[in-house]
Amino acid sequence: MTNIFWRLQPSSLGSLCIAVTRYGVVFVTAVTATETKSKYFLNKQKEAGSVPAALQRAAKQWNVAPDALVYVDADSDVADGDGPSPPSESAAILQTACARIHQFASYMDSQHVSSNDVLLGLPIDWTFLAEHSSPLKLDVWRVLVTIPRGKVWDYSRVAKEAGHPTAVRAVASAIGQNFAPLVIPCHRVLRKDGSMGGFSFPGGIAVKKRLLQMEIRR
């Protein structure tokens, strides 16, 4: 059984749920304020049902058992409750991912943005995603990580680069089903006319605009 180790990371985008395997990041999303206040920061309850709803939905798509989702305490890098402690590889990846994503999000509120792409090179578990997604989705997500920061592509170009030039609608759908926004930068894709298109990350188009504005002003 593949364990998924997750943590909540406060950031300028709200509380982010970040999940990894021992080989890389597999999931990123923002957690609603209601979930955060009622289940994590106040009560510190990690019993069944306290996993963020979006991560539970992803686990169902992956056919991963609920007990394979293991909360890791931010202060000690050990599993909460009776869950298995993360391997050293997972603990290191989770710690690095949280730190880099926090730094990336912090630039949204700053006039001084690093010239370095702090998320570039962050390990992604492509093998896990390949086992739990379609080949087309994987082709599309692999192309997304090649879009340079500060640049935008349209859906047709992504479809062409992914090897599916006539499947633009399917490619757009795959972009919207990205499990790890920010790390797999689907926000860098616009419609051909320059309009925003969609963005499945919580906050939607407003957050997408902020991300692009931040990256362009680096």
Contacts in CASP RR format, 6 or more apart in sequence:
PFRMAT RR
TARGET T0000
AUTHOR 0000-0000-0000
METHOD contacts of the structure
MODEL  1
MTNIFWRLQPSSLGSLCIAVTRYGVVFVTAVTATETKSKYFLNKQKEAGS
VPAALQRAAKQWNVAPDALVYVDADSDVADGDGPSPPSESAAILQTACAR
IHQFASYMDSQHVSSNDVLLGLPIDWTFLAEHSSPLKLDVWRVLVTIPRG
KVWDYSRVAKEAGHPTAVRAVASAIGQNFAPLVIPCHRVLRKDGSMGGFS
FPGGIAVKKRLLQMEIRR
1 65 0 8 1.000
1 68 0 8 1.000
2 21 0 8 1.000
2 64 0 8 1.000
2 68 0 8 1.000
2 128 0 8 1.000
3 21 0 8 1.000
3 68 0 8 1.000
3 69 0 8 1.000
3 70 0 8 1.000
3 84 0 8 1.000
3 86 0 8 1.000
3 90 0 8 1.000
4 19 0 8 1.000
4 20 0 8 1.000
4 21 0 8 1.000
4 26 0 8 1.000
4 27 0 8 1.000
4 55 0 8 1.000
4 59 0 8 1.000
4 64 0 8 1.000
4 68 0 8 1.000
4 69 0 8 1.000
4 70 0 8 1.000
5 19 0 8 1.000
5 20 0 8 1.000
5 21 0 8 1.000
5 70 0 8 1.000
5 71 0 8 1.000
5 72 0 8 1.000
5 79 0 8 1.000
5 86 0 8 1.000
5 90 0 8 1.000
5 91 0 8 1.000
5 94 0 8 1.000
6 17 0 8 1.000
6 18 0 8 1.000
6 19 0 8 1.000
6 20 0 8 1.000
6 27 0 8 1.000
6 51 0 8 1.000
6 52 0 8 1.000
6 55 0 8 1.000
6 69 0 8 1.000
6 70 0 8 1.000
6 71 0 8 1.000
6 72 0 8 1.000
6 94 0 8 1.000
7 17 0 8 1.000
7 18 0 8 1.000
7 19 0 8 1.000
7 71 0 8 1.000
7 72 0 8 1.000
7 73 0 8 1.000
7 74 0 8 1.000
7 94 0 8 1.000
7 98 0 8 1.000
8 15 0 8 1.000
8 16 0 8 1.000
8 17 0 8 1.000
8 18 0 8 1.000
8 31 0 8 1.000
8 36 0 8 1.000
8 40 0 8 1.000
8 41 0 8 1.000
8 74 0 8 1.000
9 15 0 8 1.000
9 16 0 8 1.000
9 17 0 8 1.000
9 18 0 8 1.000
9 74 0 8 1.000
9 98 0 8 1.000
9 101 0 8 1.000
9 102 0 8 1.000
10 16 0 8 1.000
10 102 0 8 1.000
11 101 0 8 1.000
11 102 0 8 1.000
11 105 0 8 1.000
11 106 0 8 1.000
12 105 0 8 1.000
12 106 0 8 1.000
12 108 0 8 1.000
12 109 0 8 1.000
13 30 0 8 1.000
13 105 0 8 1.000
13 108 0 8 1.000
13 207 0 8 1.000
14 30 0 8 1.000
14 31 0 8 1.000
14 105 0 8 1.000
15 30 0 8 1.000
15 31 0 8 1.000
15 33 0 8 1.000
15 36 0 8 1.000
15 40 0 8 1.000
15 41 0 8 1.000
16 28 0 8 1.000
16 29 0 8 1.000
16 30 0 8 1.000
16 31 0 8 1.000
16 101 0 8 1.000
16 105 0 8 1.000
17 27 0 8 1.000
17 28 0 8 1.000
17 29 0 8 1.000
17 30 0 8 1.000
17 31 0 8 1.000
17 52 0 8 1.000
17 54 0 8 1.000
17 55 0 8 1.000
18 25 0 8 1.000
18 27 0 8 1.000
18 28 0 8 1.000
18 94 0 8 1.000
18 97 0 8 1.000
18 98 0 8 1.000
18 101 0 8 1.000
19 25 0 8 1.000
19 26 0 8 1.000
19 27 0 8 1.000
19 28 0 8 1.000
19 55 0 8 1.000
19 69 0 8 1.000
20 26 0 8 1.000
20 90 0 8 1.000
20 93 0 8 1.000
20 94 0 8 1.000
20 97 0 8 1.000
20 125 0 8 1.000
21 90 0 8 1.000
21 125 0 8 1.000
21 128 0 8 1.000
22 86 0 8 1.000
22 87 0 8 1.000
22 89 0 8 1.000
22 90 0 8 1.000
22 93 0 8 1.000
23 89 0 8 1.000
23 93 0 8 1.000
23 123 0 8 1.000
23 125 0 8 1.000
23 127 0 8 1.000
23 128 0 8 1.000
24 93 0 8 1.000
24 97 0 8 1.000
24 123 0 8 1.000
24 124 0 8 1.000
24 125 0 8 1.000
24 128 0 8 1.000
25 93 0 8 1.000
25 97 0 8 1.000
25 122 0 8 1.000
25 123 0 8 1.000
25 124 0 8 1.000
25 125 0 8 1.000
25 180 0 8 1.000
25 183 0 8 1.000
26 124 0 8 1.000
26 125 0 8 1.000
26 128 0 8 1.000
26 129 0 8 1.000
26 179 0 8 1.000
26 180 0 8 1.000
27 55 0 8 1.000
27 58 0 8 1.000
27 179 0 8 1.000
27 180 0 8 1.000
28 101 0 8 1.000
28 179 0 8 1.000
28 180 0 8 1.000
28 181 0 8 1.000
28 182 0 8 1.000
28 183 0 8 1.000
29 52 0 8 1.000
29 54 0 8 1.000
29 55 0 8 1.000
29 181 0 8 1.000
29 201 0 8 1.000
29 202 0 8 1.000
30 201 0 8 1.000
30 202 0 8 1.000
30 203 0 8 1.000
31 40 0 8 1.000
31 52 0 8 1.000
31 54 0 8 1.000
32 202 0 8 1.000
35 52 0 8 1.000
35 53 0 8 1.000
39 45 0 8 1.000
39 50 0 8 1.000
40 50 0 8 1.000
46 71 0 8 1.000
46 80 0 8 1.000
46 81 0 8 1.000
48 66 0 8 1.000
49 56 0 8 1.000
49 66 0 8 1.000
50 71 0 8 1.000
51 59 0 8 1.000
51 66 0 8 1.000
51 69 0 8 1.000
51 71 0 8 1.000
55 69 0 8 1.000
56 66 0 8 1.000
56 69 0 8 1.000
58 179 0 8 1.000
59 65 0 8 1.000
59 66 0 8 1.000
59 68 0 8 1.000
59 69 0 8 1.000
61 132 0 8 1.000
62 128 0 8 1.000
62 132 0 8 1.000
63 132 0 8 1.000
64 132 0 8 1.000
67 83 0 8 1.000
70 79 0 8 1.000
70 80 0 8 1.000
70 83 0 8 1.000
70 84 0 8 1.000
70 86 0 8 1.000
71 79 0 8 1.000
71 80 0 8 1.000
72 78 0 8 1.000
72 79 0 8 1.000
72 80 0 8 1.000
72 86 0 8 1.000
72 91 0 8 1.000
72 94 0 8 1.000
73 79 0 8 1.000
73 80 0 8 1.000
74 98 0 8 1.000
77 86 0 8 1.000
77 91 0 8 1.000
77 94 0 8 1.000
77 95 0 8 1.000
78 85 0 8 1.000
78 86 0 8 1.000
79 85 0 8 1.000
79 86 0 8 1.000
86 94 0 8 1.000
93 123 0 8 1.000
96 122 0 8 1.000
97 122 0 8 1.000
97 183 0 8 1.000
100 118 0 8 1.000
100 119 0 8 1.000
100 122 0 8 1.000
101 119 0 8 1.000
101 182 0 8 1.000
101 183 0 8 1.000
103 114 0 8 1.000
103 118 0 8 1.000
104 118 0 8 1.000
104 119 0 8 1.000
104 182 0 8 1.000
105 182 0 8 1.000
107 113 0 8 1.000
107 114 0 8 1.000
107 214 0 8 1.000
107 218 0 8 1.000
108 210 0 8 1.000
108 211 0 8 1.000
108 214 0 8 1.000
111 217 0 8 1.000
113 214 0 8 1.000
113 215 0 8 1.000
113 217 0 8 1.000
113 218 0 8 1.000
114 218 0 8 1.000
115 218 0 8 1.000
117 148 0 8 1.000
117 149 0 8 1.000
119 182 0 8 1.000
119 183 0 8 1.000
119 185 0 8 1.000
120 149 0 8 1.000
122 183 0 8 1.000
124 145 0 8 1.000
124 180 0 8 1.000
124 183 0 8 1.000
124 184 0 8 1.000
126 138 0 8 1.000
126 142 0 8 1.000
129 137 0 8 1.000
129 138 0 8 1.000
129 141 0 8 1.000
129 179 0 8 1.000
130 138 0 8 1.000
133 141 0 8 1.000
134 174 0 8 1.000
136 162 0 8 1.000
136 164 0 8 1.000
136 167 0 8 1.000
136 170 0 8 1.000
136 171 0 8 1.000
136 174 0 8 1.000
137 174 0 8 1.000
137 177 0 8 1.000
139 162 0 8 1.000
139 163 0 8 1.000
139 164 0 8 1.000
140 158 0 8 1.000
140 159 0 8 1.000
140 162 0 8 1.000
140 164 0 8 1.000
140 171 0 8 1.000
140 174 0 8 1.000
140 175 0 8 1.000
141 174 0 8 1.000
141 178 0 8 1.000
141 184 0 8 1.000
142 162 0 8 1.000
143 158 0 8 1.000
143 161 0 8 1.000
143 162 0 8 1.000
144 158 0 8 1.000
144 175 0 8 1.000
144 178 0 8 1.000
144 184 0 8 1.000
144 185 0 8 1.000
144 186 0 8 1.000
144 188 0 8 1.000
144 189 0 8 1.000
145 184 0 8 1.000
145 185 0 8 1.000
146 161 0 8 1.000
147 153 0 8 1.000
147 185 0 8 1.000
147 188 0 8 1.000
147 189 0 8 1.000
149 185 0 8 1.000
149 188 0 8 1.000
149 215 0 8 1.000
149 218 0 8 1.000
150 188 0 8 1.000
150 212 0 8 1.000
150 215 0 8 1.000
150 216 0 8 1.000
150 218 0 8 1.000
151 188 0 8 1.000
152 188 0 8 1.000
152 189 0 8 1.000
152 190 0 8 1.000
152 194 0 8 1.000
152 212 0 8 1.000
153 161 0 8 1.000
153 188 0 8 1.000
153 189 0 8 1.000
153 190 0 8 1.000
154 189 0 8 1.000
154 190 0 8 1.000
154 191 0 8 1.000
154 192 0 8 1.000
154 194 0 8 1.000
155 168 0 8 1.000
155 171 0 8 1.000
155 172 0 8 1.000
155 175 0 8 1.000
155 189 0 8 1.000
155 191 0 8 1.000
155 192 0 8 1.000
156 165 0 8 1.000
156 168 0 8 1.000
156 192 0 8 1.000
158 171 0 8 1.000
158 175 0 8 1.000
158 189 0 8 1.000
159 165 0 8 1.000
159 166 0 8 1.000
159 167 0 8 1.000
159 168 0 8 1.000
159 171 0 8 1.000
162 171 0 8 1.000
164 170 0 8 1.000
164 171 0 8 1.000
175 186 0 8 1.000
175 189 0 8 1.000
176 186 0 8 1.000
176 198 0 8 1.000
176 199 0 8 1.000
176 200 0 8 1.000
177 200 0 8 1.000
178 184 0 8 1.000
178 186 0 8 1.000
178 200 0 8 1.000
181 187 0 8 1.000
181 199 0 8 1.000
181 200 0 8 1.000
181 201 0 8 1.000
182 201 0 8 1.000
182 211 0 8 1.000
186 199 0 8 1.000
186 200 0 8 1.000
187 199 0 8 1.000
187 201 0 8 1.000
187 207 0 8 1.000
187 208 0 8 1.000
187 211 0 8 1.000
187 212 0 8 1.000
188 212 0 8 1.000
188 215 0 8 1.000
190 196 0 8 1.000
190 197 0 8 1.000
191 197 0 8 1.000
196 205 0 8 1.000
196 208 0 8 1.000
196 209 0 8 1.000
197 205 0 8 1.000
198 204 0 8 1.000
198 205 0 8 1.000
198 208 0 8 1.000
199 205 0 8 1.000
199 207 0 8 1.000
199 208 0 8 1.000
201 207 0 8 1.000
201 208 0 8 1.000
END
